[in-house]
Amino acid sequence: MPEEKKGQSKSVAGKPKWIQWQRPMINVLVAAAPPLLGSVYFFGLRSLLVLAVCNGVGFVVEWLFVRQRGKPVTSAVFVTATLYSLILPPQTPLLIAVVGIVVAVLFGKMVFGGFGANVFNPALVGRCFVYVNFPKHITSDWADPFTGGLGGFLHWGRADAFTGATPLDQFKSAGQLESIKDLFFGNIGGSFGETSALLILIGAAYLLYRKTANWRIMVSVAGSAFAFSAILHYAGVKQIPPPHWTILAGGLLFGAVYMATDPISAARTPEGMFLYGSLIGMVTVVIRAFSGFSGGMNFAILLGNMFAPITDYAVKAVKEKRKVAAGAGSEPG
């Protein structure tokens, strides 16, 4: 019996399986369950429809590419689709959601060679595409969250939307600060899975427990954003909110936990991870304060992805240089 090729998944009958399940990807999906349940509670059952459609379309797009090589679809596509759906506003039309996930899988991953070869986080590629091309639906149409009792578990979704509902929009336009309590528990307007810091932290704890995500990236993203915003805020820069508010508002925590930690597009050396995460945190603060976008996490992570390889290269070069210098210094004169 010929040896099975690496990466090829075989069924009992010897035919290729449809899906290659990977333990780290399953761990991420489990960790995404708290924000997913939160999306239903705060914004209704429609979030499950968006999730199902994005996963179905994402699967088909990847299958159309890998079938020619006789390979299965990797479970990573479900991570991409799930995280992508959780960073969409509740009022996003299904057609726009579909366009985004097609771009995410096709141009965020498959054009680079498929699983393990992507330069950028695929989910963010799709999100930024619809963010730029369909700004009305992505930046101005927001839904008021359901609260109390079973919340959105008894509702399909809000029939209408209102403008400027997210905490970041409110601060940018009127200097209004949402309460820390609402930011922590999620009783605010925002994207499906980004509103509740508590549920995101539960997911983070699971990822760290399963050793699926690296703590260095999470800590450096949140820590640099906190420190940088504290310096600017207390220096009198009015566009910068208090540091604790910076961490809890918008998608910073979600991005730090689920997006920046993508092992394929992130830095891989320990020192590089700290530099990579710090860049993302500081750039997020700058984009939020001084650009036309209220949020900045998506663009900051993509920028971090761009610099991750050269960051690792620089770290390795410095280590090698020190090693050579130490070896030369230890030689007898």
TORKOL-4160 file (C-alpha; in steps of 0.2 Angstrom, whole numbers, padded with zeros to 4 digits, m for minus):
333
<pt num="1" X="0000" Y="0000" Z="0000"/>
<pt num="2" X="0008" Y="0017" Z="m0005"/>
<pt num="3" X="0012" Y="0029" Z="0009"/>
<pt num="4" X="m0001" Y="0043" Z="0011"/>
<pt num="5" X="0006" Y="0060" Z="0005"/>
<pt num="6" X="0009" Y="0073" Z="0019"/>
<pt num="7" X="m0006" Y="0084" Z="0021"/>
<pt num="8" X="m0018" Y="0072" Z="0011"/>
<pt num="9" X="m0033" Y="0066" Z="0021"/>
<pt num="10" X="m0040" Y="0049" Z="0016"/>
<pt num="11" X="m0056" Y="0041" Z="0021"/>
<pt num="12" X="m0059" Y="0023" Z="0026"/>
<pt num="13" X="m0063" Y="0018" Z="0008"/>
<pt num="14" X="m0047" Y="0026" Z="0001"/>
<pt num="15" X="m0056" Y="0041" Z="m0006"/>
<pt num="16" X="m0051" Y="0059" Z="m0002"/>
<pt num="17" X="m0061" Y="0067" Z="0012"/>
<pt num="18" X="m0070" Y="0083" Z="0009"/>
<pt num="19" X="m0063" Y="0091" Z="0025"/>
<pt num="20" X="m0046" Y="0090" Z="0033"/>
<pt num="21" X="m0049" Y="0094" Z="0052"/>
<pt num="22" X="m0035" Y="0102" Z="0061"/>
<pt num="23" X="m0034" Y="0102" Z="0080"/>
<pt num="24" X="m0028" Y="0121" Z="0081"/>
<pt num="25" X="m0042" Y="0126" Z="0070"/>
<pt num="26" X="m0055" Y="0117" Z="0080"/>
<pt num="27" X="m0048" Y="0125" Z="0096"/>
<pt num="28" X="m0051" Y="0142" Z="0088"/>
<pt num="29" X="m0069" Y="0138" Z="0083"/>
<pt num="30" X="m0072" Y="0133" Z="0101"/>
<pt num="31" X="m0064" Y="0149" Z="0107"/>
<pt num="32" X="m0075" Y="0159" Z="0095"/>
<pt num="33" X="m0091" Y="0151" Z="0103"/>
<pt num="34" X="m0093" Y="0164" Z="0117"/>
<pt num="35" X="m0093" Y="0179" Z="0105"/>
<pt num="36" X="m0104" Y="0169" Z="0093"/>
<pt num="37" X="m0117" Y="0166" Z="0107"/>
<pt num="38" X="m0115" Y="0185" Z="0112"/>
<pt num="39" X="m0119" Y="0190" Z="0094"/>
<pt num="40" X="m0136" Y="0180" Z="0095"/>
<pt num="41" X="m0140" Y="0187" Z="0112"/>
<pt num="42" X="m0136" Y="0205" Z="0107"/>
<pt num="43" X="m0142" Y="0206" Z="0089"/>
<pt num="44" X="m0153" Y="0191" Z="0086"/>
<pt num="45" X="m0154" Y="0175" Z="0076"/>
<pt num="46" X="m0149" Y="0183" Z="0060"/>
<pt num="47" X="m0131" Y="0182" Z="0065"/>
<pt num="48" X="m0133" Y="0163" Z="0063"/>
<pt num="49" X="m0139" Y="0165" Z="0045"/>
<pt num="50" X="m0124" Y="0176" Z="0041"/>
<pt num="51" X="m0112" Y="0163" Z="0050"/>
<pt num="52" X="m0119" Y="0149" Z="0040"/>
<pt num="53" X="m0119" Y="0158" Z="0023"/>
<pt num="54" X="m0101" Y="0164" Z="0025"/>
<pt num="55" X="m0095" Y="0146" Z="0030"/>
<pt num="56" X="m0105" Y="0138" Z="0016"/>
<pt num="57" X="m0098" Y="0150" Z="0003"/>
<pt num="58" X="m0080" Y="0150" Z="0010"/>
<pt num="59" X="m0080" Y="0131" Z="0009"/>
<pt num="60" X="m0086" Y="0131" Z="m0009"/>
<pt num="61" X="m0073" Y="0144" Z="m0015"/>
<pt num="62" X="m0059" Y="0134" Z="m0007"/>
<pt num="63" X="m0066" Y="0117" Z="m0014"/>
<pt num="64" X="m0066" Y="0124" Z="m0031"/>
<pt num="65" X="m0047" Y="0127" Z="m0030"/>
<pt num="66" X="m0041" Y="0111" Z="m0020"/>
<pt num="67" X="m0052" Y="0098" Z="m0029"/>
<pt num="68" X="m0041" Y="0100" Z="m0045"/>
<pt num="69" X="m0026" Y="0094" Z="m0034"/>
<pt num="70" X="m0036" Y="0080" Z="m0025"/>
<pt num="71" X="m0034" Y="0088" Z="m0008"/>
<pt num="72" X="m0047" Y="0091" Z="0005"/>
<pt num="73" X="m0053" Y="0108" Z="0011"/>
<pt num="74" X="m0044" Y="0113" Z="0027"/>
<pt num="75" X="m0054" Y="0117" Z="0042"/>
<pt num="76" X="m0045" Y="0134" Z="0042"/>
<pt num="77" X="m0058" Y="0140" Z="0030"/>
<pt num="78" X="m0071" Y="0138" Z="0044"/>
<pt num="79" X="m0060" Y="0149" Z="0055"/>
<pt num="80" X="m0059" Y="0162" Z="0042"/>
<pt num="81" X="m0077" Y="0162" Z="0038"/>
<pt num="82" X="m0082" Y="0162" Z="0057"/>
<pt num="83" X="m0071" Y="0176" Z="0062"/>
<pt num="84" X="m0076" Y="0186" Z="0046"/>
<pt num="85" X="m0094" Y="0185" Z="0050"/>
<pt num="86" X="m0091" Y="0190" Z="0068"/>
<pt num="87" X="m0083" Y="0206" Z="0063"/>
<pt num="88" X="m0097" Y="0212" Z="0052"/>
<pt num="89" X="m0110" Y="0224" Z="0057"/>
<pt num="90" X="m0127" Y="0216" Z="0061"/>
<pt num="91" X="m0136" Y="0225" Z="0047"/>
<pt num="92" X="m0124" Y="0219" Z="0034"/>
<pt num="93" X="m0134" Y="0213" Z="0018"/>
<pt num="94" X="m0131" Y="0195" Z="0014"/>
<pt num="95" X="m0124" Y="0199" Z="m0003"/>
<pt num="96" X="m0111" Y="0210" Z="0004"/>
<pt num="97" X="m0106" Y="0197" Z="0017"/>
<pt num="98" X="m0104" Y="0184" Z="0002"/>
<pt num="99" X="m0094" Y="0196" Z="m0008"/>
<pt num="100" X="m0082" Y="0198" Z="0007"/>
<pt num="101" X="m0080" Y="0180" Z="0011"/>
<pt num="102" X="m0076" Y="0176" Z="m0007"/>
<pt num="103" X="m0063" Y="0190" Z="m0007"/>
<pt num="104" X="m0056" Y="0183" Z="0010"/>
<pt num="105" X="m0054" Y="0165" Z="0004"/>
<pt num="106" X="m0049" Y="0169" Z="m0014"/>
<pt num="107" X="m0038" Y="0184" Z="m0013"/>
<pt num="108" X="m0033" Y="0182" Z="0006"/>
<pt num="109" X="m0027" Y="0164" Z="0004"/>
<pt num="110" X="m0029" Y="0154" Z="m0012"/>
<pt num="111" X="m0019" Y="0166" Z="m0023"/>
<pt num="112" X="m0004" Y="0164" Z="m0011"/>
<pt num="113" X="m0005" Y="0145" Z="m0013"/>
<pt num="114" X="m0018" Y="0140" Z="0000"/>
<pt num="115" X="m0017" Y="0135" Z="0018"/>
<pt num="116" X="m0001" Y="0140" Z="0027"/>
<pt num="117" X="0005" Y="0151" Z="0012"/>
<pt num="118" X="m0005" Y="0167" Z="0015"/>
<pt num="119" X="0004" Y="0183" Z="0019"/>
<pt num="120" X="m0011" Y="0192" Z="0027"/>
<pt num="121" X="m0025" Y="0187" Z="0038"/>
<pt num="122" X="m0039" Y="0181" Z="0026"/>
<pt num="123" X="m0054" Y="0186" Z="0036"/>
<pt num="124" X="m0047" Y="0204" Z="0038"/>
<pt num="125" X="m0044" Y="0205" Z="0019"/>
<pt num="126" X="m0062" Y="0202" Z="0016"/>
<pt num="127" X="m0068" Y="0213" Z="0030"/>
<pt num="128" X="m0057" Y="0228" Z="0023"/>
<pt num="129" X="m0063" Y="0225" Z="0006"/>
<pt num="130" X="m0081" Y="0227" Z="0010"/>
<pt num="131" X="m0076" Y="0241" Z="0023"/>
<pt num="132" X="m0069" Y="0252" Z="0009"/>
<pt num="133" X="m0081" Y="0247" Z="m0005"/>
<pt num="134" X="m0097" Y="0247" Z="0004"/>
<pt num="135" X="m0095" Y="0260" Z="0018"/>
<pt num="136" X="m0113" Y="0264" Z="0020"/>
<pt num="137" X="m0117" Y="0247" Z="0026"/>
<pt num="138" X="m0101" Y="0244" Z="0036"/>
<pt num="139" X="m0098" Y="0261" Z="0044"/>
<pt num="140" X="m0115" Y="0269" Z="0047"/>
<pt num="141" X="m0129" Y="0256" Z="0048"/>
<pt num="142" X="m0129" Y="0249" Z="0066"/>
<pt num="143" X="m0142" Y="0240" Z="0076"/>
<pt num="144" X="m0147" Y="0243" Z="0094"/>
<pt num="145" X="m0143" Y="0228" Z="0105"/>
<pt num="146" X="m0156" Y="0217" Z="0113"/>
<pt num="147" X="m0154" Y="0216" Z="0132"/>
<pt num="148" X="m0163" Y="0208" Z="0146"/>
<pt num="149" X="m0170" Y="0190" Z="0147"/>
<pt num="150" X="m0165" Y="0179" Z="0132"/>
<pt num="151" X="m0161" Y="0195" Z="0122"/>
<pt num="152" X="m0160" Y="0191" Z="0104"/>
<pt num="153" X="m0163" Y="0173" Z="0106"/>
<pt num="154" X="m0181" Y="0177" Z="0104"/>
<pt num="155" X="m0179" Y="0189" Z="0089"/>
<pt num="156" X="m0173" Y="0188" Z="0071"/>
<pt num="157" X="m0165" Y="0205" Z="0072"/>
<pt num="158" X="m0168" Y="0223" Z="0072"/>
<pt num="159" X="m0180" Y="0229" Z="0058"/>
<pt num="160" X="m0171" Y="0246" Z="0057"/>
<pt num="161" X="m0154" Y="0254" Z="0061"/>
<pt num="162" X="m0147" Y="0270" Z="0066"/>
<pt num="163" X="m0132" Y="0280" Z="0062"/>
<pt num="164" X="m0116" Y="0283" Z="0073"/>
<pt num="165" X="m0121" Y="0270" Z="0086"/>
<pt num="166" X="m0104" Y="0263" Z="0090"/>
<pt num="167" X="m0094" Y="0269" Z="0105"/>
<pt num="168" X="m0079" Y="0274" Z="0094"/>
<pt num="169" X="m0091" Y="0284" Z="0082"/>
<pt num="170" X="m0099" Y="0293" Z="0097"/>
<pt num="171" X="m0082" Y="0298" Z="0104"/>
<pt num="172" X="m0075" Y="0304" Z="0088"/>
<pt num="173" X="m0090" Y="0314" Z="0083"/>
<pt num="174" X="m0096" Y="0321" Z="0100"/>
<pt num="175" X="m0082" Y="0316" Z="0113"/>
<pt num="176" X="m0095" Y="0305" Z="0122"/>
<pt num="177" X="m0088" Y="0290" Z="0132"/>
<pt num="178" X="m0099" Y="0274" Z="0134"/>
<pt num="179" X="m0099" Y="0267" Z="0151"/>
<pt num="180" X="m0085" Y="0254" Z="0155"/>
<pt num="181" X="m0099" Y="0242" Z="0161"/>
<pt num="182" X="m0108" Y="0242" Z="0145"/>
<pt num="183" X="m0091" Y="0240" Z="0135"/>
<pt num="184" X="m0086" Y="0226" Z="0146"/>
<pt num="185" X="m0103" Y="0216" Z="0145"/>
<pt num="186" X="m0107" Y="0221" Z="0127"/>
<pt num="187" X="m0123" Y="0232" Z="0129"/>
<pt num="188" X="m0117" Y="0243" Z="0115"/>
<pt num="189" X="m0119" Y="0245" Z="0096"/>
<pt num="190" X="m0105" Y="0237" Z="0085"/>
<pt num="191" X="m0100" Y="0221" Z="0075"/>
<pt num="192" X="m0108" Y="0204" Z="0079"/>
<pt num="193" X="m0094" Y="0197" Z="0090"/>
<pt num="194" X="m0084" Y="0212" Z="0095"/>
<pt num="195" X="m0095" Y="0221" Z="0108"/>
<pt num="196" X="m0092" Y="0210" Z="0124"/>
<pt num="197" X="m0075" Y="0211" Z="0131"/>
<pt num="198" X="m0080" Y="0198" Z="0144"/>
<pt num="199" X="m0085" Y="0185" Z="0131"/>
<pt num="200" X="m0069" Y="0189" Z="0121"/>
<pt num="201" X="m0058" Y="0186" Z="0137"/>
<pt num="202" X="m0066" Y="0170" Z="0140"/>
<pt num="203" X="m0061" Y="0164" Z="0122"/>
<pt num="204" X="m0044" Y="0171" Z="0125"/>
<pt num="205" X="m0042" Y="0160" Z="0141"/>
<pt num="206" X="m0047" Y="0145" Z="0131"/>
<pt num="207" X="m0035" Y="0148" Z="0117"/>
<pt num="208" X="m0021" Y="0151" Z="0130"/>
<pt num="209" X="m0026" Y="0135" Z="0140"/>
<pt num="210" X="m0025" Y="0125" Z="0124"/>
<pt num="211" X="m0009" Y="0134" Z="0118"/>
<pt num="212" X="m0017" Y="0138" Z="0102"/>
<pt num="213" X="m0013" Y="0157" Z="0102"/>
<pt num="214" X="0003" Y="0165" Z="0109"/>
<pt num="215" X="0001" Y="0176" Z="0124"/>
<pt num="216" X="0015" Y="0188" Z="0118"/>
<pt num="217" X="0005" Y="0194" Z="0104"/>
<pt num="218" X="m0011" Y="0197" Z="0114"/>
<pt num="219" X="m0001" Y="0206" Z="0128"/>
<pt num="220" X="0009" Y="0217" Z="0117"/>
<pt num="221" X="m0006" Y="0222" Z="0106"/>
<pt num="222" X="m0016" Y="0227" Z="0121"/>
<pt num="223" X="m0002" Y="0233" Z="0132"/>
<pt num="224" X="0006" Y="0245" Z="0118"/>
<pt num="225" X="m0012" Y="0252" Z="0114"/>
<pt num="226" X="m0015" Y="0255" Z="0133"/>
<pt num="227" X="0003" Y="0263" Z="0135"/>
<pt num="228" X="0003" Y="0273" Z="0119"/>
<pt num="229" X="m0015" Y="0280" Z="0122"/>
<pt num="230" X="m0011" Y="0284" Z="0140"/>
<pt num="231" X="0004" Y="0294" Z="0135"/>
<pt num="232" X="m0006" Y="0304" Z="0122"/>
<pt num="233" X="m0022" Y="0306" Z="0132"/>
<pt num="234" X="m0013" Y="0313" Z="0148"/>
<pt num="235" X="m0002" Y="0324" Z="0137"/>
<pt num="236" X="m0018" Y="0333" Z="0132"/>
<pt num="237" X="m0022" Y="0325" Z="0115"/>
<pt num="238" X="m0041" Y="0327" Z="0114"/>
<pt num="239" X="m0043" Y="0314" Z="0100"/>
<pt num="240" X="m0037" Y="0300" Z="0112"/>
<pt num="241" X="m0049" Y="0293" Z="0125"/>
<pt num="242" X="m0043" Y="0286" Z="0142"/>
<pt num="243" X="m0032" Y="0270" Z="0140"/>
<pt num="244" X="m0044" Y="0258" Z="0148"/>
<pt num="245" X="m0058" Y="0264" Z="0137"/>
<pt num="246" X="m0046" Y="0262" Z="0122"/>
<pt num="247" X="m0044" Y="0244" Z="0126"/>
<pt num="248" X="m0062" Y="0240" Z="0128"/>
<pt num="249" X="m0070" Y="0250" Z="0114"/>
<pt num="250" X="m0071" Y="0244" Z="0096"/>
<pt num="251" X="m0063" Y="0228" Z="0090"/>
<pt num="252" X="m0046" Y="0230" Z="0098"/>
<pt num="253" X="m0048" Y="0215" Z="0110"/>
<pt num="254" X="m0056" Y="0204" Z="0097"/>
<pt num="255" X="m0042" Y="0208" Z="0085"/>
<pt num="256" X="m0029" Y="0205" Z="0098"/>
<pt num="257" X="m0036" Y="0188" Z="0103"/>
<pt num="258" X="m0042" Y="0181" Z="0087"/>
<pt num="259" X="m0034" Y="0190" Z="0072"/>
<pt num="260" X="m0017" Y="0196" Z="0077"/>
<pt num="261" X="m0013" Y="0179" Z="0084"/>
<pt num="262" X="m0015" Y="0170" Z="0067"/>
<pt num="263" X="0001" Y="0159" Z="0067"/>
<pt num="264" X="0003" Y="0160" Z="0048"/>
<pt num="265" X="0003" Y="0179" Z="0046"/>
<pt num="266" X="0010" Y="0184" Z="0062"/>
<pt num="267" X="0028" Y="0185" Z="0068"/>
<pt num="268" X="0035" Y="0169" Z="0074"/>
<pt num="269" X="0051" Y="0173" Z="0084"/>
<pt num="270" X="0047" Y="0178" Z="0103"/>
<pt num="271" X="0055" Y="0195" Z="0101"/>
<pt num="272" X="0047" Y="0197" Z="0084"/>
<pt num="273" X="0030" Y="0194" Z="0092"/>
<pt num="274" X="0032" Y="0208" Z="0104"/>
<pt num="275" X="0038" Y="0220" Z="0091"/>
<pt num="276" X="0024" Y="0214" Z="0079"/>
<pt num="277" X="0010" Y="0216" Z="0093"/>
<pt num="278" X="0017" Y="0233" Z="0098"/>
<pt num="279" X="0016" Y="0240" Z="0081"/>
<pt num="280" X="m0002" Y="0234" Z="0079"/>
<pt num="281" X="m0007" Y="0242" Z="0096"/>
<pt num="282" X="0001" Y="0259" Z="0092"/>
<pt num="283" X="m0005" Y="0260" Z="0074"/>
<pt num="284" X="m0023" Y="0256" Z="0080"/>
<pt num="285" X="m0022" Y="0271" Z="0092"/>
<pt num="286" X="m0016" Y="0282" Z="0078"/>
<pt num="287" X="m0028" Y="0277" Z="0065"/>
<pt num="288" X="m0043" Y="0279" Z="0077"/>
<pt num="289" X="m0037" Y="0297" Z="0082"/>
<pt num="290" X="m0031" Y="0305" Z="0066"/>
<pt num="291" X="m0039" Y="0296" Z="0051"/>
<pt num="292" X="m0056" Y="0297" Z="0044"/>
<pt num="293" X="m0060" Y="0279" Z="0051"/>
<pt num="294" X="m0067" Y="0277" Z="0068"/>
<pt num="295" X="m0059" Y="0260" Z="0070"/>
<pt num="296" X="m0042" Y="0255" Z="0065"/>
<pt num="297" X="m0038" Y="0238" Z="0071"/>
<pt num="298" X="m0041" Y="0229" Z="0054"/>
<pt num="299" X="m0029" Y="0240" Z="0045"/>
<pt num="300" X="m0016" Y="0239" Z="0059"/>
<pt num="301" X="m0016" Y="0220" Z="0059"/>
<pt num="302" X="m0014" Y="0220" Z="0040"/>
<pt num="303" X="0000" Y="0232" Z="0042"/>
<pt num="304" X="0008" Y="0221" Z="0055"/>
<pt num="305" X="0006" Y="0206" Z="0044"/>
<pt num="306" X="0016" Y="0215" Z="0031"/>
<pt num="307" X="0030" Y="0219" Z="0043"/>
<pt num="308" X="0030" Y="0202" Z="0052"/>
<pt num="309" X="0042" Y="0193" Z="0040"/>
<pt num="310" X="0055" Y="0207" Z="0040"/>
<pt num="311" X="0053" Y="0208" Z="0059"/>
<pt num="312" X="0058" Y="0190" Z="0061"/>
<pt num="313" X="0072" Y="0192" Z="0049"/>
<pt num="314" X="0079" Y="0207" Z="0059"/>
<pt num="315" X="0078" Y="0198" Z="0075"/>
<pt num="316" X="0087" Y="0182" Z="0068"/>
<pt num="317" X="0100" Y="0193" Z="0061"/>
<pt num="318" X="0103" Y="0202" Z="0077"/>
<pt num="319" X="0104" Y="0186" Z="0086"/>
<pt num="320" X="0116" Y="0179" Z="0074"/>
<pt num="321" X="0127" Y="0194" Z="0074"/>
<pt num="322" X="0128" Y="0193" Z="0093"/>
<pt num="323" X="0132" Y="0175" Z="0092"/>
<pt num="324" X="0146" Y="0178" Z="0080"/>
<pt num="325" X="0153" Y="0192" Z="0091"/>
<pt num="326" X="0152" Y="0182" Z="0107"/>
<pt num="327" X="0161" Y="0168" Z="0098"/>
<pt num="328" X="0175" Y="0179" Z="0092"/>
<pt num="329" X="0177" Y="0187" Z="0109"/>
<pt num="330" X="0179" Y="0170" Z="0117"/>
<pt num="331" X="0193" Y="0165" Z="0105"/>
<pt num="332" X="0211" Y="0165" Z="0113"/>
<pt num="333" X="0221" Y="0180" Z="0108"/>
